[in-house]
Amino acid sequence: MEPMLEEFRRVAENLSYADPLLPVVSNVTGRIAAPGELTTPAYWVTHVREAVRFADGVHALRAAGVGRYVEVGPEAVLTGMARESAGDDALLVALLRKDRDEETATLTALARLHVAGARVDWAACLTGTGARAETVDLPTYAFQRQRYWPENSAAIAAADARAAGLDASDHPLLGAVVALPDSGGVVLTGRLSVQAQPWLADHVVLGRTLLPGTGLVELALTAGEAVGCATLDELTLAAPLVLPEQGAVQVRVVVGPQDAAHRTLAVYSRPEGAEDAPWSTHASGFLAEGVASAEFDLAQWPPAGAEVVPVEGAYEVFRERGYDYGPVFRGLRAVWRRGEELFAEVALPQESVGEAGGFGL
């Protein structure tokens, strides 16, 4: 900035100044500006040239009791930066995001502020749209409910599979196994939906509910167990498996015939009820016999030489980047780094532990 400072000073000296009506944090000092501090050309020349004391400014706001922060700009860059200094209990909201349309992003930001206690003038916000703002009383017992349908329908699924001439599977995601007589291959079938597996609704990426990548690994390992190949030697993810808000998808996991010590593997899906639709490939790879040996020793935990990585506020950062994880997927407890290696402790919510026994991972 050095070469333009004198010209900038000449322009600044021809402007009129007045103290702001609202408190302003100075990026030069990192504190709330005193009366008269922002009303001189010299200050703004310094402002151009000196370092931006952004973290100090956020700390000054926290000390002044500020708990909600709104970024007014084309992206959410400062929101992510401020989170490191604002603390886990602060609400940081960006009005605009480069990957979303402006109306949706702005209304979503206002809604987040509203539910956090900020006053939003909804009447002014909705002027000219044809909508109106009303408040209604919540039910006496808001959001308390009991599920009517049985949670575990594995026994029913097993009976249906045998009635159709298939071998039943007790896996939570795969209900039947079909052996192919001519090739020695195997096909495992299943049906996925957010209604049948409601925990999947907690895995939202860029606004869409996806089967997690670990879910595809789970399907592959289950197929390996069915053919006596306990090691997943390789798995390439080709496309995400998107779950619809209503309805379901049919899943097929196809294992090829024995070839030396390996078998091929592929995971497919198509919308339920769309018999003419092509099958989409989501993953492919190889299964191998035996159990792979671990490449590292976990006898000492945390691993020797590993440094702690802070995880406070991690899920808020993930959400800013489009990964909206619900309670079931908020299991990260601690992380360590050693060179290019990452080590983590992950735990299921207590209410989900009872259902975990049917899975391989």
C-alpha positions, 0 to 999 in steps of 0.5 A, spaced: 500 500 500 506 504 500 506 507 493 499 510 494 499 513 501 500 520 499 495 520 494 490 517 498 492 522 504 490 528 499 483 525 498 482 523 505 483 531 507 478 533 502 472 529 506 468 531 511 468 527 518 463 525 524 463 521 529 459 514 528 452 513 531 454 506 533 460 504 536 465 501 531 471 497 533 477 500 530 481 495 526 488 499 527 487 498 535 483 492 536 478 496 541 472 500 540 474 507 537 474 513 542 470 519 540 474 523 535 478 517 533 475 516 526 474 523 524 481 525 522 485 523 515 491 521 519 487 515 522 485 513 515 491 513 512 494 509 518 488 504 517 490 503 510 497 501 511 497 498 518 496 490 520 488 489 521 487 487 528 481 482 527 482 477 532 483 483 537 477 486 535 473 480 536 475 479 543 473 487 544 466 485 542 466 479 547 468 483 552 463 488 551 458 483 551 456 482 544 454 474 543 451 475 536 455 477 529 453 478 522 457 478 516 455 483 511 458 481 505 459 476 499 461 470 502 462 467 509 470 468 510 470 473 516 465 468 519 469 462 519 475 467 522 471 470 527 469 463 530 476 462 533 476 468 537 468 469 539 468 462 543 463 456 542 457 460 545 457 465 540 452 466 534 456 467 527 451 468 521 453 470 514 448 474 510 450 471 503 454 465 501 457 464 494 453 458 493 446 460 495 441 464 492 441 471 496 434 471 498 434 464 501 441 465 504 438 472 507 432 469 510 436 463 513 440 468 516 435 472 519 431 466 521 437 463 525 438 470 528 431 470 530 431 463 534 437 466 538 433 471 541 435 477 536 429 482 534 427 481 527 422 486 523 419 481 519 413 486 517 419 490 514 422 484 511 416 481 508 413 488 505 411 487 497 412 479 498 405 478 499 406 474 505 405 476 512 408 475 519 404 472 525 405 469 531 402 462 533 402 459 540 405 452 540 402 446 542 401 445 550 406 439 549 411 442 544 414 436 540 413 431 545 411 424 541 411 417 541 413 413 535 407 408 533 411 403 528 415 398 531 423 400 530 425 393 529 422 390 523 428 385 521 424 379 523 418 381 518 424 383 513 427 376 514 420 372 513 419 376 506 425 374 504 425 367 505 418 367 502 421 370 495 426 364 495 432 368 498 436 368 503 435 373 509 440 377 512 439 380 519 443 387 517 440 393 518 441 396 511 441 389 507 435 385 507 436 379 503 442 375 499 442 372 493 447 367 490 448 366 483 448 359 481 452 360 474 458 364 476 459 364 484 457 371 485 453 374 490 448 379 490 445 383 496 439 387 496 436 393 501 432 399 501 434 405 504 429 411 506 429 417 511 423 414 514 425 407 515 432 409 517 431 416 520 438 417 523 440 418 515 436 424 515 442 427 520 447 427 514 446 433 510 451 435 505 449 442 501 442 441 503 441 434 500 441 427 505 446 423 503 448 416 505 455 417 508 461 414 505 462 410 511 455 407 509 458 405 503 464 401 506 459 398 511 455 395 505 462 393 502 464 389 508 457 386 509 458 383 502 465 381 504 462 377 510 457 373 505 462 371 501 468 369 506 472 375 504 473 379 510 478 385 507 476 391 503 482 391 499 480 397 495 474 402 494 473 407 489 467 412 490 464 414 484 457 418 486 454 420 492 447 416 494 442 421 495 436 419 499 429 423 497 425 426 502 419 422 500 420 414 498 426 410 498 431 407 493 433 400 492 440 398 493 444 392 490 451 390 492 454 385 487 460 381 488 463 377 483 466 370 482 472 368 486 479 370 482 485 368 485 485 371 492 480 377 490 473 378 488 470 384 485 465 389 488 460 394 486 454 398 489 448 400 485 442 404 487 435 406 483 429 410 485 424 405 488 418 404 483 422 406 477 423 399 474 425 403 467 430 407 470 438 405 470 442 403 476 447 408 478 454 406 480 456 409 487 462 405 489 466 399 486 472 395 489 476 389 491 475 384 496 480 379 499 480 373 503 483 374 510 484 380 515 489 385 514 494 387 519 494 394 522 499 398 520 500 402 526 500 400 534 495 403 538 497 400 545 499 407 547 493 412 546 494 418 545 499 416 540 506 418 542 508 424 538 501 426 536 499 433 538 492 435 540 487 438 535 482 443 538 475 440 536 471 445 539 466 448 534 468 443 529 461 442 527 459 449 526 465 450 522 462 444 518 456 447 517 459 453 514 462 449 509 455 445 507 456 439 512 450 439 516 450 434 521 445 432 526 445 429 533 447 422 530 453 424 526 456 429 532 460 423 535 467 427 534 470 427 541 478 428 540 483 429 535 490 428 534 495 430 529 502 426 528 505 429 521 500 427 516 496 422 520 490 424 524 487 420 530 480 421 533 476 419 538 469 418 536 463 416 540 455 414 538 450 418 542 448 414 548 441 413 545 444 410 538 448 405 542 443 399 542 442 399 535 449 399 533 450 392 534 448 390 527 453 394 523 460 392 522 463 398 523 
